[in-house]
Amino acid sequence: VFEINGEEFQENVTGTFTAGAEGVSSDFYLTKYEVKPGTEFDAVYSINNVNPGLSFRNVSVKLSGELLDDSANLDLLESLDPRTLFRKTLVAPYVENDTTYTFDAATTYKTMQGETKAFNKSIQLKVLGLGKILNIEQKIDKTLVNPEEEILVEVTVSNLLDQVLTGVSAQDYFNNGLLLTAGKDKNTFSLTSKEVKS
């Protein structure tokens, strides 16, 4: 209410305002982004609540990818309290060709009012190829056989690298009608530098 030259006026004004929170910020990174096979690197995920005076709860992050499958949880994320939820040392796999691996982080959290928020981040690792790693040969002692006649199948695996390989797996598949009578059709083993195994 106001007055001009003795005349009274009334004006109603309605205003709106918006209050909001920025949510959380996260940092998802690798300590190396391009590596040779066998190289160690860390995957790190940290989170921060950048809102003064606000807290978030039930923070959950699911980390996934061909080289990583893990999760981390935090009951309460206080204001301006950065936390590293995950740090894991990984080893780059042995690959013949340059290979790119994607790591994903899916994050969810709740506001104190119960509203669920979510966001995703992805990063990539390039593993440089070594060229050919193994040589595999199969020898069969006969090419033509009669029913119930035995044949000998020999599989030879050679390590072409100057380093030890572990967890090497070789398997031979037989056609229907063939029966394995001796030996193994599958084996997992290690190979030293330039080693050959039959």
Backbone hydrogen bonds, N-H to C=O, Kabsch-Sander energy under -0.5 kcal/mol:
donor,donor_aa,acceptor,acceptor_aa,energy
2,F,9,F,-2.8
4,I,7,E,-2.8
7,E,4,I,-2.1
9,F,2,F,-3.9
13,V,11,E,-0.5
25,S,48,N,-3.0
27,D,46,S,-2.6
29,Y,27,D,-0.5
29,Y,44,V,-2.4
31,T,42,D,-2.0
35,V,126,K,-2.6
38,G,92,A,-2.7
39,T,36,K,-1.8
41,F,90,L,-2.3
43,A,88,K,-2.5
44,V,29,Y,-2.9
45,Y,86,F,-2.7
46,S,27,D,-2.6
47,I,83,R,-3.1
48,N,25,S,-2.8
50,V,23,G,-0.9
50,V,48,N,-0.8
54,L,51,N,-1.6
56,F,77,L,-2.1
57,R,110,K,-2.6
58,N,75,D,-2.2
59,V,74,L,-2.4
60,S,108,T,-2.8
61,V,72,A,-2.8
62,K,106,A,-2.4
63,L,61,V,-0.5
63,L,70,D,-2.9
64,S,104,D,-2.5
65,G,68,L,-0.7
66,E,102,T,-0.5
68,L,65,G,-0.6
70,D,63,L,-2.5
72,A,61,V,-2.2
74,L,59,V,-2.6
77,L,56,F,-3.5
78,E,76,L,-0.7
80,L,49,N,-2.7
81,D,78,E,-1.1
83,R,47,I,-3.1
85,L,45,Y,-1.6
85,L,83,R,-0.8
86,F,45,Y,-1.8
88,K,43,A,-2.2
90,L,41,F,-3.6
92,A,39,T,-2.7
95,V,93,P,-0.6
99,T,127,V,-2.7
101,Y,125,L,-3.1
103,F,123,I,-3.1
104,D,64,S,-3.0
105,A,121,K,-2.9
106,A,62,K,-2.4
107,T,105,A,-0.6
107,T,119,F,-2.9
108,T,60,S,-2.6
109,Y,117,K,-2.1
110,K,57,R,-2.9
111,T,115,E,-2.5
112,M,55,S,-0.5
114,G,111,T,-2.0
117,K,109,Y,-3.2
119,F,107,T,-2.1
121,K,105,A,-2.0
123,I,103,F,-2.3
125,L,101,Y,-2.8
126,K,33,Y,-2.6
127,V,99,T,-3.3
127,V,125,L,-0.6
128,L,35,V,-2.9
128,L,126,K,-0.6
130,L,95,V,-2.8
131,G,96,E,-2.3
135,N,158,S,-2.0
137,E,156,T,-2.6
139,K,154,E,-3.0
141,D,152,L,-2.2
149,E,146,N,-2.1
153,V,151,I,-0.5
154,E,139,K,-2.9
156,T,137,E,-2.8
157,V,197,K,-3.3
158,S,135,N,-2.7
159,N,195,E,-3.0
160,L,133,I,-2.9
160,L,158,S,-0.6
165,L,191,L,-3.0
168,V,189,F,-2.3
170,A,187,N,-2.7
172,D,185,D,-3.1
178,L,175,N,-1.8
181,T,179,L,-0.5
187,N,170,A,-2.4
189,F,168,V,-2.8
191,L,165,L,-2.9
194,K,161,L,-1.7
195,E,192,T,-2.1
197,K,157,V,-2.9
